[in-house]
Amino acid sequence: MWYYNGFWGMNFIWWIIWILFITWIFATPWGYHRTRDTSYDILRKRFASGEITKEEYEEKKAILEQDFNKHNYTT
């Protein structure tokens, strides 16, 4: 059977479904803005969780700071 309406061939309910679907796509946070942890952040987490001792933490922190200062290209 042929039903004609003024909604370009789609029933009104299909327009509502499409609008809800498109709204859901753009309103859903996908997590693309998540930043990666730096090596210093990982080191702090390992120290906080007790994986490494204070001496290991200080030693590795000094290495990271030395590496950062070595590759710091600011003038």
N, C-alpha and C positions, 0 to 999 in steps of 0.2 A: 504494500500500500504506500502511496506517496503522500507525505505530510509536508506542507509548505508553511514555513514561519519566517519571520523577519530577522532571524539570527544567522544569516549566511549558511543555512543548511544544517546548523547544529542546534540541538535542543538547548533550552536555557540551563538545564542541569549540567550539561557538558561544559558550558562556559564557566560555571561556578567551579567545577572540578579543575579545569585548566588554570584558572586564576589562583586557586588554592595551591596547586602543584608548583606553579612558577614562583609564588610567594614563598613557599617552603624552601625551594632551591636557593633563593637569594637571602633568606632569613636564617638559614642554618649556618652556624659557625663551623667552619671546616678545619680550623687549626693550622692554617697555612702561615700564620703569623708567629708561630712558636720559634723562639730563638734557641740556638744550640748553646750548651754549656761550654764555657771556656775551660782551659786546662786548670786555671786557678780555682774555678768553681768546683771542678771535680776533686781537686786536691783538698779543698775545704770540706767537702762532703765526706771524703774518706777519713779525714782527721776527726770530724764530728761524730762519725759512726764508730770510731775506735779501730778502724782497719790499720792505721799507722800510728806510730808514737809521735810525741812532740818533737823529738830530735829528727825523725824522718821528715816530718812536716816542715820544720825550719830549713832542713837541707834542700828539700825539693823546691820550697818557696824561693830560696836564694838562687837556685838554678833557673827557675822561671823568670825571676826578676833580671838576672844577668842576661838571659836570652832576649828578654823584652828590650833591655837597654842596648843590646848589641844590634837589634834589628829596628830600633826606633829611628825613622828617617826624618823626624821633624827638624827644622832648622831654628 
